[in-house]
Amino acid sequence: MVKEVFPRIFQLKIPLPKNPMNHLNAYLITGKNRVVLVDTGLNSDESFDGLKKELEKVGFKLKDITDVWLTHFHIDHVGLILRLRKNSNFRLIIHKNEAERSKKVLSNLKEFLSSLKFFLKINGAPKNFIKNLDNFYYSFVNPSIYREIANPWLALTGGEKLSLDKYCFKVIWTPGHSAGHVCFYEPNFKFLLSGDHLLPTTTPNVSRFTEDTNPLAEYLDSLEKVEKLDVKKVFPAHEDVFTNYRERIQQLKSHHQQRSKEILEKLQEEKLTAYQLASKIQWETDYESWEKFPFFDKYLAFGEILAHLKLLEEKNLVKKIRKNQVFFYHAKD
């Protein structure tokens, strides 16, 4: 159901088939001469039909969209880009890190996957897990979609101002959930389009899948950055609009503190690979055991553990050793 969450700003509920989040909140910002869509939905008929129906409820069609602003490049946020392009000559805006990452992956997807598999293998992933990556990535990484993202009309760096009639949004670069995630902040009316950076009940996934990144440190820094803003309402990409802004930020900080504490406790008992560690964590889930987790859930959980381990290494609380071409981690005394 369409909601006018602020004058001339509409929350569109876009179905996400086979996705645990159920739907995406896209936002339509309408002005005298421009119509901005923030995020899109999956590349599926259900998402596409849902978007068209939601637009029609507020009197617009696909051809009316003049601008598409993307909070980040995950497929549930960008999947309809090509279908939209067939109907509108919109201006695409996304952070430069997402554009550059798309170019890098597209330049050699096989090499990218090979590097990812090696990283997961040395962190203890079993063969059947690694084998599943081929189907997983080729179904999600649509080269045509990411080719479009690799060449935006405007590549953001953070700090830009995007004006639309009475609204003037400041671009807040919030890396962590992805390297080029951005939020759109309206300081005069004190609301934030938060993408996946802040969600009212779900903890945004922060994963690490390359050796030379530290996304959890970036995410926690990004929480500090947005905590300083004066915000009355948050419009997230999933779930519902919320107002307990700073309380939610404290909850997210506390979550990651508790997760790090749990990891250290496990690593004081024994040396573990990152994959073994992921299987022993008390995840908030309805699945009875790690073995019952679907592949995608295991992938995200594994990535989150790897992100925590990197931060704990940098804090000199965890050490890793290499044994038989696999990394094992243990807590420092």
Residue pairs with C-beta under 8 A, 6 or more apart in sequence:
1 13
2 10
2 11
2 12
2 13
2 54
2 57
2 58
3 10
3 11
3 241
4 10
4 11
4 58
5 11
5 27
5 233
5 235
5 241
6 189
6 191
6 233
8 29
8 30
8 31
8 165
9 27
9 28
9 29
9 30
9 167
9 235
10 27
10 28
10 30
10 54
10 58
11 25
11 26
11 27
11 235
11 241
12 25
12 26
12 27
12 28
12 51
12 54
12 55
13 23
13 24
13 25
13 50
13 54
14 23
14 24
14 25
14 26
14 40
14 41
14 47
14 50
14 51
14 54
15 22
15 23
15 41
15 46
15 47
15 50
16 22
16 23
16 24
16 41
16 42
16 47
16 76
17 42
17 44
17 46
17 47
19 42
19 76
20 297
21 76
21 202
21 238
23 238
24 39
24 40
24 41
24 42
24 47
24 76
24 77
24 237
24 238
25 39
25 235
25 236
25 237
25 238
25 239
26 37
26 38
26 39
26 40
26 41
26 51
26 54
27 37
27 38
27 39
27 193
27 235
28 35
28 36
28 37
28 38
28 54
28 55
28 58
28 60
29 35
29 36
29 38
29 164
29 167
30 36
30 58
30 60
31 164
31 165
32 165
33 66
34 66
34 67
34 164
35 60
35 64
35 65
35 66
35 67
36 65
36 66
36 67
36 68
36 69
36 164
37 65
37 67
37 68
37 69
37 84
37 90
38 68
38 69
38 70
38 71
38 184
38 193
39 69
39 70
39 71
39 77
39 78
39 195
39 237
40 47
40 51
40 68
40 70
40 77
40 78
40 79
40 80
40 81
40 84
41 47
41 48
41 50
41 51
41 76
41 77
41 79
41 80
42 75
42 76
42 79
42 80
43 75
43 79
43 80
43 82
43 83
43 142
43 145
44 79
47 79
47 80
48 80
48 83
51 62
51 80
52 61
52 62
55 61
55 62
55 64
61 87
62 84
62 87
62 88
63 87
63 88
64 88
65 84
65 87
65 88
65 90
66 88
66 90
66 91
67 90
67 91
67 92
67 93
68 81
68 84
68 90
68 91
68 92
68 93
69 93
69 94
69 162
69 184
70 77
70 78
70 92
70 93
70 94
70 98
70 149
71 77
71 181
71 182
71 183
71 184
71 193
71 194
71 195
71 196
71 197
71 237
72 94
72 95
72 98
72 177
72 178
72 180
72 181
72 182
72 195
72 196
73 94
73 98
73 101
73 102
73 146
73 149
73 178
73 180
74 178
74 196
75 140
75 141
75 142
75 145
77 195
77 196
77 237
78 145
78 146
78 149
79 142
79 145
81 92
81 145
81 148
81 149
82 142
82 144
82 145
82 148
84 90
85 148
91 153
91 154
92 148
92 149
92 152
92 153
92 154
93 152
93 153
93 154
93 156
93 162
94 149
94 152
94 155
94 156
94 180
94 182
95 155
95 156
95 157
95 158
95 173
95 180
95 181
95 182
96 155
96 156
96 157
96 180
97 175
97 178
97 179
97 180
98 149
98 178
98 179
98 180
99 149
99 150
99 151
99 152
99 155
99 180
100 150
101 179
101 180
102 146
102 147
102 149
102 150
103 150
104 112
105 112
105 141
105 146
106 143
106 146
106 147
106 150
109 137
109 141
109 143
113 133
113 134
113 137
115 210
116 133
116 137
116 209
116 210
117 130
117 133
119 209
119 210
119 211
120 129
120 130
120 133
120 209
120 275
120 302
121 130
121 326
122 322
122 325
122 326
122 327
123 273
123 274
123 275
123 302
123 306
123 326
123 327
124 272
124 273
124 274
124 275
124 276
124 326
124 327
124 328
125 275
125 302
126 275
129 275
129 295
129 298
132 295
136 295
136 296
136 299
154 160
156 171
156 173
156 180
156 182
157 173
158 171
158 172
158 173
158 182
159 170
159 171
159 173
160 170
160 171
161 168
161 169
161 170
161 171
162 168
162 169
162 171
162 184
163 169
167 186
167 188
167 189
168 186
168 187
168 188
169 184
169 185
169 186
169 193
170 184
170 185
170 186
170 187
171 182
171 183
171 184
171 185
172 182
172 183
172 184
172 185
172 192
172 225
172 226
172 229
173 180
173 181
173 182
173 222
174 181
174 182
174 183
174 195
174 197
174 219
174 222
174 225
174 226
175 181
175 215
175 218
175 219
175 222
176 197
176 204
176 206
176 215
176 216
176 218
176 219
176 220
176 221
176 222
176 223
177 195
177 196
177 197
177 204
177 205
177 206
177 215
177 219
178 196
179 213
179 215
179 218
181 195
181 196
181 197
181 222
182 195
183 192
183 193
183 194
183 195
183 197
183 198
183 226
184 192
184 193
185 191
185 192
185 193
185 226
185 229
185 231
186 192
187 229
187 230
190 230
190 231
190 232
190 233
191 231
191 232
191 233
191 234
191 235
192 198
192 226
192 229
192 231
192 233
192 234
192 235
192 245
193 235
194 226
194 234
194 235
194 236
194 237
195 236
195 237
196 204
196 236
196 237
196 238
197 204
197 222
197 226
198 204
198 226
198 234
198 236
198 245
198 248
198 249
198 252
199 236
199 237
199 238
199 239
200 234
200 236
200 239
200 240
200 242
200 248
201 239
202 238
202 239
203 252
203 255
204 219
204 252
205 300
205 303
205 304
206 215
206 216
206 219
206 256
206 303
206 304
206 307
207 215
207 300
207 302
207 303
207 304
207 306
207 307
208 214
208 215
208 216
208 303
208 306
208 307
208 310
209 303
209 306
213 310
214 307
214 310
214 311
214 314
215 307
215 310
216 256
216 307
216 308
216 310
216 311
217 310
217 311
217 314
219 256
220 253
220 256
223 249
223 252
223 253
226 249
227 246
227 249
231 245
232 243
232 245
233 241
233 242
233 243
234 241
234 242
234 243
234 245
234 248
235 241
236 242
242 248
256 308
259 281
259 304
259 308
260 308
260 311
260 312
262 281
262 282
263 277
263 281
263 305
263 308
263 309
263 312
263 318
264 312
264 317
264 318
264 331
266 272
266 277
266 280
266 281
267 277
267 318
267 329
267 330
267 331
268 330
268 331
270 330
271 321
271 328
271 329
271 330
272 280
272 328
272 329
272 330
273 326
273 327
273 328
273 329
274 302
274 305
274 306
274 309
274 327
274 329
275 302
277 305
277 309
277 329
278 290
278 298
278 301
278 302
278 304
278 305
279 290
280 290
281 301
281 305
283 293
283 301
285 293
285 297
287 293
287 297
290 298
293 301
309 318
309 320
309 329
312 318
313 319
313 320
316 332
317 331
317 332
318 329
318 330
318 331
318 332
319 329
319 330
319 332
320 327
320 328
320 329
321 327
321 328
321 330
322 328
